[in-house]
C-alpha cells in the first residue's frame, strides 16, 4: 500500500486538490445565495429575481477571484527550477485544465442566457457540469436544450450534467 501511495502521490495530491476545489465551489454556492440580515437599514426593495441574479453575480466574481489565485499559484509552481519534469508537467496540465474549464463555464453560461434559461451558473469539474438556474423547473424542451448546450460547450455527456433549479416562484 505504501509503495502504491508513493507511486501515485502526485495524482493523489492533484485529485485531492481538485476535489477540494469542487467541494469549495459547491459549499460557497449556498452561502452566496443567502441574503444577509439587514437590521436597521432602509434599502430599496429588490425582487426575488434581482436578489438571486445578484447572488449569481457575486458567485461568479468569487469564482473568478479564486481561479485567478489558482492560476497564479500554478504559474509560480511552473517557474520553479527545483521540481522534476513530471511535477512540472502535472502543474502545466492542471493550469491548462483550469483555463479550459473557465472558458467552458463562461461559454455555457452565455449560451444558456441567450436561450433564456437564466439567470444561471455553470460549474465545471472533472467529467461533470453543474448548472444552477433560477427557474422552478425546466420543461422537456428546456432540459433537452440545456443538455445539448452542455455537451456542445463542455464535451460532457448528459449523464455528467447536474441541474439545480432554485425556483423563485416567478418562472
C-alpha positions as CSV (number, residue, x, y, z in Angstrom):
1,X,0.0,0.0,0.0
2,X,2.8,2.4,0.9
3,X,4.5,1.8,-2.4
4,X,1.3,2.4,-4.3
5,X,0.8,5.7,-2.4
6,X,4.3,6.7,-3.1
7,X,4.0,5.8,-6.8
8,X,0.7,7.8,-7.3
9,X,1.5,10.6,-4.8
10,X,1.3,13.4,-7.4
11,X,-2.0,12.1,-8.8
12,X,-3.5,11.7,-5.3
13,X,-2.5,15.2,-4.4
14,X,-3.9,16.6,-7.7
15,X,-7.1,14.6,-7.1
16,X,-7.4,15.9,-3.6
17,X,-6.9,19.5,-4.8
18,X,-9.5,19.2,-7.5
19,X,-11.9,17.6,-5.0
20,X,-11.3,20.5,-2.6
21,X,-11.9,23.0,-5.4
22,X,-15.2,21.3,-6.3
23,X,-16.4,20.9,-2.7
24,X,-15.4,24.5,-2.0
25,X,-17.4,25.8,-5.0
26,X,-20.4,23.8,-4.0
27,X,-20.0,24.8,-0.4
28,X,-19.8,28.5,-1.3
29,X,-22.8,28.5,-3.5
30,X,-25.5,28.2,-0.7
31,X,-23.7,31.0,1.2
32,X,-23.6,33.1,-1.9
33,X,-27.4,32.6,-2.4
34,X,-28.3,33.5,1.2
35,X,-29.4,37.0,1.9
36,X,-27.7,38.5,5.0
37,X,-29.9,40.1,7.6
38,X,-30.0,43.9,7.3
39,X,-31.4,45.2,10.5
40,X,-32.0,48.9,10.9
41,X,-31.3,49.7,7.2
42,X,-33.7,51.2,4.8
43,X,-32.8,49.9,1.4
44,X,-34.8,49.8,-1.9
45,X,-36.7,46.5,-2.1
46,X,-35.3,44.1,-4.6
47,X,-37.5,41.5,-6.3
48,X,-36.5,37.9,-5.6
49,X,-35.3,37.6,-9.2
50,X,-33.0,40.6,-8.8
51,X,-31.6,39.2,-5.5
52,X,-30.9,35.9,-7.0
53,X,-29.3,37.4,-10.1
54,X,-27.1,39.4,-7.7
55,X,-26.2,36.3,-5.8
56,X,-25.3,34.6,-9.0
57,X,-23.1,37.5,-10.0
58,X,-21.4,37.5,-6.6
59,X,-20.7,33.8,-7.0
60,X,-19.2,34.5,-10.5
61,X,-17.0,37.2,-9.1
62,X,-15.8,35.0,-6.2
63,X,-15.2,32.1,-8.6
64,X,-13.1,34.4,-10.8
65,X,-11.0,35.6,-7.9
66,X,-10.4,32.0,-6.8
67,X,-9.5,31.0,-10.3
68,X,-7.0,33.9,-10.6
69,X,-5.4,32.8,-7.3
70,X,-5.2,29.2,-8.5
71,X,-3.7,30.3,-11.8
72,X,-1.1,32.4,-10.0
73,X,-0.2,29.5,-7.8
74,X,0.2,27.1,-10.7
75,X,2.2,29.7,-12.7
76,X,4.6,30.2,-9.7
77,X,5.0,26.5,-9.5
78,X,5.9,26.3,-13.2
79,X,8.6,28.9,-12.7
80,X,10.5,26.8,-10.1
81,X,13.7,25.1,-11.2
82,X,13.9,22.6,-8.3
83,X,11.0,20.4,-9.4
84,X,11.1,17.3,-11.5
85,X,9.7,17.1,-15.0
86,X,6.7,15.1,-14.0
87,X,5.6,17.6,-11.4
88,X,6.0,20.4,-13.9
89,X,4.1,18.5,-16.5
90,X,1.3,17.9,-14.0
91,X,1.2,21.6,-13.0
92,X,1.0,22.6,-16.6
93,X,-1.8,20.2,-17.3
94,X,-3.7,21.5,-14.2
95,X,-3.2,25.0,-15.4
96,X,-4.5,24.2,-18.9
97,X,-7.5,22.3,-17.4
98,X,-8.3,25.3,-15.2
99,X,-8.2,27.7,-18.1
100,X,-10.3,25.4,-20.3
101,X,-12.9,24.8,-17.7
102,X,-13.2,28.6,-17.1
103,X,-13.7,29.2,-20.8
104,X,-16.3,26.4,-21.0
105,X,-18.2,27.7,-18.0
106,X,-18.4,31.2,-19.5
107,X,-19.4,29.9,-22.9
108,X,-22.1,27.7,-21.5
109,X,-23.5,30.5,-19.2
110,X,-23.6,32.8,-22.2
111,X,-25.4,30.2,-24.4
112,X,-27.9,29.4,-21.6
113,X,-28.6,33.1,-21.1
114,X,-29.3,33.5,-24.8
115,X,-31.6,30.6,-24.7
116,X,-33.5,32.2,-21.8
117,X,-32.5,29.7,-19.2
118,X,-31.3,32.5,-17.0
119,X,-30.0,33.7,-14.7
120,X,-27.8,30.7,-14.4
121,X,-24.4,29.4,-13.2
122,X,-22.3,26.7,-14.6
123,X,-19.6,24.9,-12.6
124,X,-17.3,22.6,-14.5
125,X,-15.4,19.8,-12.8
126,X,-13.8,16.5,-13.9
127,X,-16.3,14.8,-16.1
128,X,-19.2,16.9,-14.8
129,X,-21.1,20.1,-15.2
130,X,-23.4,21.5,-12.6
131,X,-25.9,24.1,-13.8
132,X,-27.8,26.2,-11.3
133,X,-30.8,28.1,-12.6
134,X,-33.4,30.4,-11.1
135,X,-36.3,28.6,-12.7
136,X,-38.7,26.5,-10.6
137,X,-38.4,23.6,-13.1
138,X,-37.4,23.0,-16.7
139,X,-39.7,21.8,-19.4
140,X,-38.7,18.8,-21.5
141,X,-37.6,21.2,-24.3
142,X,-35.5,23.3,-21.9
143,X,-33.9,20.2,-20.4
144,X,-33.0,18.9,-23.9
145,X,-31.7,22.3,-24.9
146,X,-29.6,22.5,-21.7
147,X,-28.2,19.1,-22.1
148,X,-27.3,19.8,-25.8
149,X,-25.6,23.1,-24.9
150,X,-23.7,21.4,-22.1
151,X,-22.4,18.7,-24.4
152,X,-21.6,21.3,-27.2
153,X,-19.7,23.7,-25.0
154,X,-18.1,21.4,-22.5
155,X,-18.0,17.9,-24.1
156,X,-19.7,16.5,-21.1
157,X,-22.3,13.8,-21.9
158,X,-25.9,14.2,-20.4
159,X,-25.0,11.6,-17.7
160,X,-22.5,14.1,-16.3
161,X,-24.8,17.1,-16.1
162,X,-26.5,18.0,-12.8
163,X,-29.2,20.7,-12.9
164,X,-30.3,22.6,-9.8
165,X,-33.5,24.7,-10.0
166,X,-33.6,27.2,-7.2
167,X,-37.2,28.3,-8.0
168,X,-38.2,31.8,-7.1
169,X,-41.8,31.3,-7.9
170,X,-41.9,33.7,-10.9
171,X,-40.9,31.3,-13.7
